[in-house]
Amino acid sequence: MSEQPITAVYPGSFDPLHLGHVDIVRRATGMFPRVVVAILENTEKQPLLPVSERVRLATESLAGFPGVEVTAFSGLLVDFMRHSRARIIVRGMRAVSDFEYEFQLALMNRRLWDAVDTVMLTPNEAFVYLSSRVIKEIWTLGGDVSGLVPEPVRDALHALRVG
Ligand code: PNS
């Protein structure tokens, strides 16, 4: 048996981080002593926020949770996990509509590295309707995202708009 504390990795784009994500992190910290929030540096998509800013905002927003680390990653998730000595992936599952994608991801990651397991957590129902895509759309159209994202993210999005 390994002496290492069990590490779970919560991967995603987090562009931007919203309160549903924070709720999943909170739940994960109740299950695992070390939770690494791994933010994908996606070179294909044009992000709303650069990865360095997403890391900064998540670090600030999640500072109150014990055992949480925030870092960027690129390339295959399983390679990052090997490097981080982690075998557990945490993902949020909001509704049946998430299932197909999450199931595909979980099985593909295990196909790439059979030591890996995915734990799906459901957020509080108050956050089930939240997604980064919807937050982005509200923000792009001039709407108020207060109460949907952590305060540091709200402030950063506000500053982005004001310029
Ligand atoms: O929450 P998101 O933005 O849909 O997260 C998707 C993410 C980052 C978990 C997924 O795209 C990913 O792990 N990308 C890294 C590349 C990879 O490992 N792909 C193979 C698994 S399908």
Residues whose N, C-alpha, C, O or C-beta is under 5 A from the ligand:
A	BS01	PNS	P11 G12 S13 F14 L40 G75 L76 L77 V78 L105 M108
